[in-house]
Amino acid sequence: MDTPLELPNRIDALPEYTDYEDGGCDLYSSCLACPLPRCRYDAPGGASAMLRTGRDEAILRCAERDGASIDSIAEMFGLSRRTIFRVLKKHPHRAQM
C-alpha cells in the first residue's frame, strides 16, 4: 500500500534544464538588460505606443507651461498640426489653449 501516486504531467509546465535564448528585440539586444519598464511585446500598441506616451507628455507640457502655439509645437516635434490637436483632445483637462 506504499505505492506512490503518479501525477499527470502538466501541459503548461516548462521543460526543466532548458537553455532559453535571450534574443531581445529590435530595440535592445537582451531582454534581461532592457531598461524599458515593460516589454514592448506586452504593452498594448507595442513600442510605438510607449514612445508616443512620452512624446504626448512633452507636447502637453509645452502647451501648458510654455503656452506655445500649435504651429510651434508641431514644428518642434516634427508633427502635423492635426496630430497636435489629437494629442490635446485626448487630454482636455490638461491643456487649455
Secondary structure as UniProt FT lines:
FT   TURN            11..12
FT   TURN            16..17
FT   TURN            32..33
FT   TURN            40..42
FT   TURN            44..45
FT   HELIX           46..61
FT   HELIX           62..66
FT   HELIX           70..77
FT   HELIX           81..90
FT   TURN            92..94
//
